[in-house]
Every structure is written in structure tokens, then in C-alpha cells.
Amino acid sequence: MQKNNKCKLFILLSIFIYVWQQNIGIRLAYKISYLNNIYEQILAENDILKLKINTILSIDTIYQIAKERNFAFPNKNSIFYIN
């Protein structure tokens, strides 16, 4: 009789450990997915900020070079945009 109870306890403990491990796995998967989404958002924001920095620096640099060499700025009518 006692051997039967040990067997039942072992099976019950095994099931509990399996369910607990599955629960932890699912929690970690959700956490990883959430953190991955935040990481992707930060990378996108970082790319936007790099673009803004490069735009500001390039405009300032071009303006400074034009000012040093006494270049004339073009009229709005003489600027063409090509897509």
C-alpha cells in the first residue's frame, strides 16, 4: 500500500513540475516578445534620431561652406525635386 502511495506522489509531483515548467516557459516567451518589441521600437527611434542629426549636421556644414566661399543661394523657382 505504501509503495502505491509513493508511486502516486511521484506521478503527481512529475505532473506538477511539468505544468510549472510549461507555465514558466510561456511567461518567458511573452517577456521575450515584449522586450523584443521594445528593442525594435528603440532601434527605429534611434534611426530617426541619427537621420535628424545627419540632416542638421549636413545642412549646417553646407551652409557654412557656402558662406565661406560667398556662394549665392538658389531661388525657390530654380529648385527641382526629382522622385
N, C-alpha and C positions, 0 to 999 in steps of 0.2 A: 504494500500500500504506500509506503513512504517513497519507494522508487518511482511510483506513478506520479506522486505529487512533485518530485524533483523534475521529472520529465515535463510536466505541465508548466512548472515555473520556468524552466529553461525555454520552452516554446514561447511562453508569454513574454519573457524578457527579450528573446530574439525578435519577436514581432514589435515590441516597444522600441527597441534600438533601431530597427529598420524604418519604422514610421518616423522616429525622431530624426534620423539621418536624411530621409527624404524631405522632411519639413525644413531642416537647415539648408539643404541643397536648393530648395525653391526660394527661400529667403535670400540666400547669397546670389542667386541668379537675378532676382529682382533688384537687389542692391547694385550689382554689377551693371545691369542695364540702365539703371537710374544714373549712376556715376558716368557711364559711357555717354549718355545723352548730355550731361552737364559738360563733359570734356569736349564733345563736338561743338556745343554752343560757345564755349570759351575759345576754341580754335577758330570758329567763324568770326567771333568778335575780334580776336587778335588779328586776323587777316584784314578786317575792315580798318582797324586802327593802324596797321602797317601801311595800308593804302593811303590813309589820310596823312600819315607822317611823310610818306614819299611824295605825295601831291604837294603838301605845304613846302617841303624842302626843295622840290624841283621848281616850283613857282618862284620861291624866294631866290634861288640860285639864278634862274633865267632872268628875273627882274634885275638882280644885282649886276650880272654880266652886261645886260642891255644898258643899264645906267652908266657903267664904267666906260663903255665903248660909244656912248652917245647915240645909241640906236633909236629910231623913231618907232613908236608903237603903231600897229596897223589899225585902220579904221574898222568899225564893225561891218561895213559893207564889203570889205575886202577879205573877210574871213569866210572860208567854205568848209563845211563839215562833210566828211565822206564816211558813209556807213559801210 
